[in-house]
Amino acid sequence: MTDLSVDVGGITLSNPVMPASGTFSEGLAQVFDLNRLGAMVLKTITKEQREGNPLPRVAETTNGLINSIGIPSKGTTDLVENVLPFYRGFRPPLVLSISAPTPQLFATLAQELSLDGVAGLEINLSCPNLEEDGKSFAMSAASTHSVVKQIRAATSLPMWVKLTPNAGDVSEVARAAEAAGADALVVANTILAMAIDVHTFSFRLGNIMGGLSGPAIKPIILRQVYQCAKAVRIPIIGCGGISNANDAIEYMLAGASAVQVGTATFVHPTAMTTIIDELAAFCESRRIGSITSLIAQASSKNFDDVALMTAEARV
């Protein structure tokens, strides 16, 4: 039987599949056993209560979804009192995604949420629809380094830094996050996008712009995972357009140690568990002892070479 476990920045996962922040909630426990997940990543939390962006917040597009949710939040008090007790009843590591408007507030929030039962923090430096024209901390290496350094000083928990695909040089930002103390990187958040209704001549999102997710962005994020994996030594979590096991395997071959599933869960609520089953079947059919052997194994060998290697492995 294949060992599906992976280590991601000091957090051991029973398998490499987890939800993308903002696409996972308590209600999914009524659909499948949450204990099957590699980790549980909660919706991004802020210190203060937030209403989020104006309606409409979601627009479907070809092979994707544009959202401008704006991180509505009930604040940390509600998280601690009402949300964390529910998730502590499950085995997978619990990772909290956090966001704040300044480095100092990020550090304060990280310190406040370094609680028993919390396995790690995902630092959301990348949401494309909170600031004007999609600006975020992860747009530059300097601002990324500043924020991550202050958070690192405030908590001893493993820290996953979520990058934006909208940066000019995502590899440079990745190196800055690593240098400042990140334990792993999540590559990446959504791509800044917009949509217009040709019948009404109106923007389809209340915030005009939002983040594109889904299959349409996978080739772009896959390339960025490959670039970041070449640029840093810490683990990469691939996130963008993963709908099935083949997508997850592509990300791992490009250099990811684990993956996050988002939009696919809205289409098929059991997408994550299906992907876990398919990954196990893929590895077992090829006699792969540990799924970690797939990480960064994409090569420039031609098709005939790969076919020969596969045939030899089955003998």
C-alpha positions as CSV (number, residue, x, y, z in Angstrom):
1,M,0.0,0.0,0.0
2,T,1.3,3.5,-0.9
3,D,2.3,5.8,1.9
4,L,0.4,9.0,1.1
5,S,1.8,11.0,4.0
6,V,3.8,14.2,3.5
7,D,5.5,16.8,5.7
8,V,4.7,20.4,4.9
9,G,6.8,22.8,6.8
10,G,6.8,20.9,10.1
11,I,3.2,19.7,9.8
12,T,2.6,16.0,9.0
13,L,-0.3,15.3,6.7
14,S,-1.8,11.8,6.2
15,N,-2.2,12.6,2.5
16,P,-1.4,15.7,0.4
17,V,-5.0,16.9,-0.1
18,M,-6.6,19.8,1.8
19,P,-9.1,22.6,1.1
20,A,-8.2,26.0,-0.1
21,S,-9.1,28.7,2.4
22,G,-12.5,30.1,1.8
23,T,-13.9,27.0,0.3
24,F,-14.3,24.9,3.4
25,S,-16.8,25.0,6.3
26,E,-18.5,22.9,9.0
27,G,-21.3,21.9,6.6
28,L,-19.0,19.6,4.6
29,A,-18.8,17.3,7.7
30,Q,-22.4,16.3,6.6
31,V,-21.1,15.3,3.2
32,F,-17.9,13.3,3.9
33,D,-15.7,12.3,6.8
34,L,-13.4,15.3,7.5
35,N,-10.9,12.9,9.0
36,R,-10.0,11.8,5.5
37,L,-8.4,15.1,4.7
38,G,-4.6,15.7,4.9
39,A,-5.3,19.0,6.7
40,M,-8.2,21.4,7.4
41,V,-7.6,25.0,6.3
42,L,-10.2,27.4,7.5
43,K,-11.6,30.5,5.9
44,T,-9.4,33.5,6.4
45,I,-10.0,35.2,9.7
46,T,-9.4,38.9,10.7
47,K,-9.1,40.4,14.1
48,E,-12.1,42.7,13.5
49,Q,-15.5,41.9,12.1
50,R,-15.9,42.5,8.3
51,E,-18.9,42.7,6.1
52,G,-17.1,41.8,2.9
53,N,-17.5,43.3,-0.5
54,P,-20.8,44.6,-2.1
55,L,-23.0,42.2,-4.0
56,P,-22.9,40.5,-6.4
57,R,-19.8,38.7,-5.3
58,V,-19.5,35.8,-7.7
59,A,-19.5,35.6,-11.5
60,E,-19.1,32.4,-13.5
61,T,-16.9,32.5,-16.6
62,T,-15.5,30.0,-19.1
63,N,-13.8,27.2,-17.1
64,G,-13.7,29.3,-14.0
65,L,-15.2,31.5,-11.3
66,I,-14.5,35.1,-10.4
67,N,-15.2,36.0,-6.8
68,S,-15.0,39.2,-4.9
69,I,-16.0,38.0,-1.5
70,G,-13.8,40.5,0.4
71,I,-13.1,38.2,3.4
72,P,-16.2,38.7,5.5
73,S,-15.3,37.8,9.1
74,K,-17.0,37.5,12.5
75,G,-13.7,38.2,14.2
76,T,-11.4,36.2,16.4
77,T,-13.7,36.0,19.4
78,D,-16.3,34.1,17.4
79,L,-13.6,31.9,15.9
80,V,-12.3,30.9,19.4
81,E,-15.6,30.4,21.0
82,N,-17.7,28.9,18.3
83,V,-15.6,27.6,15.4
84,L,-12.5,26.0,16.9
85,P,-14.3,23.7,19.3
86,F,-16.0,22.0,16.3
87,Y,-12.8,21.3,14.3
88,R,-10.9,20.1,17.4
89,G,-13.1,17.0,17.2
90,F,-11.3,15.9,14.0
91,R,-7.9,14.3,13.5
92,P,-6.3,16.3,10.6
93,P,-4.1,19.2,11.5
94,L,-6.0,22.5,11.8
95,V,-4.5,25.4,9.9
96,L,-5.8,28.9,10.4
97,S,-5.7,31.4,7.6
98,I,-5.2,35.0,8.8
99,S,-5.3,38.4,7.2
100,A,-4.5,41.9,8.5
101,P,-4.0,45.4,7.0
102,T,-0.5,46.0,8.5
103,P,2.6,43.9,9.5
104,Q,2.1,44.8,13.1
105,L,-1.5,43.7,13.2
106,F,-0.6,40.5,11.3
107,A,1.9,39.7,14.1
108,T,-0.6,40.5,16.8
109,L,-3.2,38.2,15.2
110,A,-0.7,35.4,14.8
111,Q,0.3,35.6,18.4
112,E,-3.3,35.7,19.5
113,L,-4.2,32.6,17.5
114,S,-1.2,30.5,18.4
115,L,-3.5,28.2,20.5
116,D,-3.7,24.6,21.6
117,G,-5.1,22.5,18.8
118,V,-3.9,24.9,16.0
119,A,-1.2,23.1,14.0
120,G,-0.1,26.1,11.9
121,L,-1.0,29.4,10.3
122,E,-1.5,30.2,6.7
123,I,-0.5,33.9,6.1
124,N,-2.9,35.3,3.5
125,L,-0.7,38.0,1.9
126,S,-2.4,37.6,-1.4
127,C,-6.1,38.3,-1.5
128,P,-6.6,40.2,-4.7
129,N,-9.9,42.0,-3.9
130,L,-9.2,43.7,-0.5
131,E,-7.2,46.6,-1.8
132,E,-7.5,49.0,-4.7
133,D,-6.7,47.4,-8.1
134,G,-5.7,44.1,-6.5
135,K,-2.7,45.3,-4.5
136,S,-1.6,43.0,-1.7
137,F,1.5,42.5,0.5
138,A,2.7,39.6,-1.7
139,M,2.9,41.9,-4.7
140,S,6.5,42.8,-3.7
141,A,9.4,41.0,-2.2
142,A,10.1,43.8,0.2
143,S,6.6,44.0,1.7
144,T,6.4,40.2,1.9
145,H,9.7,40.0,3.8
146,S,8.6,42.7,6.2
147,V,5.3,41.1,7.1
148,V,6.7,37.5,7.4
149,K,9.6,38.6,9.5
150,Q,7.3,40.2,12.1
151,I,4.9,37.3,12.1
152,R,7.9,34.9,12.6
153,A,8.9,36.8,15.7
154,A,5.4,36.6,17.1
155,T,4.7,32.8,16.8
156,S,6.5,29.5,16.9
157,L,3.8,27.8,14.9
158,P,4.6,26.5,11.4
159,M,3.8,29.3,9.0
160,W,2.6,28.8,5.4
161,V,2.8,32.0,3.4
162,K,0.2,32.3,0.6
163,L,1.5,34.1,-2.4
164,T,-0.3,36.0,-5.2
165,P,0.0,35.0,-8.9
166,N,-0.4,38.7,-9.7
167,A,3.2,39.6,-8.7
168,G,5.7,40.5,-11.4
169,D,8.2,37.9,-10.2
170,V,6.7,35.3,-7.9
171,S,10.0,33.6,-7.5
172,E,11.5,36.7,-6.0
173,V,8.6,37.0,-3.6
174,A,9.0,33.3,-2.7
175,R,12.6,33.8,-1.8
176,A,11.8,36.8,0.3
177,A,9.2,34.8,2.3
178,E,11.6,32.0,2.8
179,A,14.4,34.3,4.0
180,A,12.0,35.9,6.5
181,G,11.1,32.6,8.1
182,A,8.3,31.0,6.2
183,D,8.1,27.2,6.6
184,A,6.1,26.6,3.4
185,L,4.5,28.5,0.6
186,V,1.0,28.3,-0.9
187,V,1.2,29.0,-4.6
188,A,-1.1,30.7,-5.3
189,N,-4.2,32.7,-4.7
190,T,-6.6,33.8,-7.5
191,I,-5.7,35.8,-10.6
192,L,-7.1,39.4,-10.7
193,A,-9.9,39.4,-13.2
194,M,-13.3,41.1,-14.2
195,A,-16.4,40.4,-16.2
196,I,-19.0,42.6,-17.9
197,D,-22.6,41.9,-18.8
198,V,-23.0,42.8,-22.4
199,H,-26.8,43.0,-22.1
200,T,-26.9,45.5,-19.3
201,F,-23.4,47.1,-19.9
202,S,-22.8,46.6,-16.1
203,F,-19.9,45.0,-14.2
204,R,-20.8,41.6,-13.0
205,L,-19.2,42.1,-9.6
206,G,-20.1,44.7,-7.1
207,N,-16.5,45.4,-6.5
208,I,-15.8,45.5,-10.3
209,M,-12.7,43.2,-10.0
210,G,-12.2,39.9,-8.3
211,G,-10.1,36.8,-8.3
212,L,-10.4,34.1,-11.1
213,S,-10.1,30.5,-9.9
214,G,-10.9,27.1,-11.4
215,P,-9.5,25.1,-14.3
216,A,-8.8,28.2,-16.4
217,I,-5.9,29.2,-14.2
218,K,-4.2,25.8,-13.6
219,P,-1.5,26.1,-16.4
220,I,-0.4,29.5,-15.0
221,I,-0.2,28.4,-11.4
222,L,1.4,25.2,-12.4
223,R,4.2,27.2,-14.0
224,Q,4.6,29.3,-10.9
225,V,4.8,26.3,-8.6
226,Y,7.6,25.0,-10.8
227,Q,9.4,28.3,-10.7
228,C,9.0,28.7,-6.9
229,A,10.1,25.1,-6.3
230,K,13.3,25.9,-8.2
231,A,13.8,29.1,-6.2
232,V,13.3,27.9,-2.6
233,R,14.1,24.9,-0.4
234,I,10.9,25.0,1.7
235,P,7.9,22.9,0.7
236,I,5.3,24.3,-1.8
237,I,1.6,23.7,-1.7
238,G,0.0,24.0,-5.1
239,C,-3.3,25.7,-5.4
240,G,-5.2,26.6,-8.5
241,G,-7.7,24.7,-10.7
242,I,-7.3,21.3,-9.2
243,S,-10.3,19.2,-10.1
244,N,-9.0,15.6,-10.1
245,A,-6.0,13.4,-9.3
246,N,-4.2,14.1,-12.5
247,D,-4.2,17.8,-11.7
248,A,-2.8,17.1,-8.3
249,I,-0.1,14.8,-9.7
250,E,0.9,17.5,-12.2
251,Y,1.4,19.9,-9.3
252,M,3.5,17.4,-7.4
253,L,5.6,16.6,-10.5
254,A,6.2,20.3,-10.8
255,G,7.5,20.5,-7.3
256,A,4.5,20.8,-4.9
257,S,4.5,18.6,-1.8
258,A,0.8,19.0,-1.3
259,V,-2.3,20.6,-2.9
260,Q,-5.3,22.7,-2.0
261,V,-8.7,22.2,-3.7
262,G,-11.1,25.1,-4.0
263,T,-13.5,25.7,-6.8
264,A,-13.9,22.0,-7.5
265,T,-15.6,21.6,-4.1
266,F,-18.3,24.0,-5.1
267,V,-19.1,21.8,-8.2
268,H,-18.6,18.4,-6.5
269,P,-18.6,18.6,-2.7
270,T,-16.8,15.3,-2.4
271,A,-14.0,16.3,-4.9
272,M,-11.3,16.2,-2.2
273,T,-12.0,12.6,-1.1
274,T,-12.3,11.5,-4.7
275,I,-8.9,13.0,-5.4
276,I,-7.4,11.2,-2.4
277,D,-8.8,7.8,-3.6
278,E,-7.6,8.5,-7.1
279,L,-4.1,9.4,-5.9
280,A,-3.9,6.1,-4.0
281,A,-5.0,4.2,-7.0
282,F,-2.6,5.9,-9.3
283,C,0.4,5.2,-7.0
284,E,-0.6,1.6,-6.4
285,S,-1.1,0.9,-10.1
286,R,2.5,2.1,-10.6
287,R,4.0,0.4,-7.5
288,I,4.9,3.8,-6.0
289,G,5.8,3.2,-2.4
290,S,5.6,6.8,-1.2
291,I,3.7,9.7,-2.9
292,T,6.7,11.9,-1.9
293,S,8.6,10.2,-4.7
294,L,6.5,12.2,-7.2
295,I,7.7,15.6,-5.9
296,A,9.6,17.6,-8.6
297,Q,10.0,14.6,-10.9
298,A,8.8,16.2,-14.1
299,S,11.5,15.9,-16.7
300,S,12.3,16.7,-20.3
301,K,12.6,13.0,-21.3
302,N,10.6,12.2,-24.5
303,F,7.5,10.1,-24.5
304,D,9.3,6.9,-25.6
305,D,11.7,7.1,-22.6
306,V,8.9,7.6,-20.2
307,A,6.8,4.8,-21.7
308,L,9.9,2.5,-21.4
309,M,10.5,3.5,-17.7
310,T,6.9,2.8,-16.9
311,A,6.9,-0.6,-18.5
312,E,10.1,-1.5,-16.7
313,A,8.6,-0.5,-13.4
314,R,5.7,-2.9,-13.9
315,V,7.9,-5.9,-14.6
